[in-house]
Amino acid sequence: MSIEELIEEERKSIKIIEEAKIEAEKRIAYAQKEAKKIIDQATKKEYVQEYLENEEKKVKVEAKKILDKCKKEVPRIRKVPPKKLQKAMDLILSEVLKNE
């Protein structure tokens, strides 16, 4: 093989290596982009899950307070005469139905 042929083969090899580097860089960039998407989605999912769990705890605490308050009112309500209760229910129903 002559020197010219060797130089030509070296040039071809260098060109092939450069093209391979460019392709590898493209693939690495794409993989990094996809990895970032996956990480972002996982992070969002974890954040939303944690947020929902915290809000659920708050709602349960508030619901317990309301339930306890209502339970304390039961004896007082039971002492109200049935006619007064019926009148109150009628008033509530008329107000609710009037707003529909």
PETA-V833997 format. One record per helix or strand. SS is the DSSP state (helix for helix, strand for strand). FROM is the first residue (numbers start at 1). TO is the last residue. Records with the same first field share a line. If there is no record, write none. Layout:
# PETA-V833997
SS: FROM-TO  FROM-TO
This chain:
# PETA-V833997
helix: 3-78  82-98
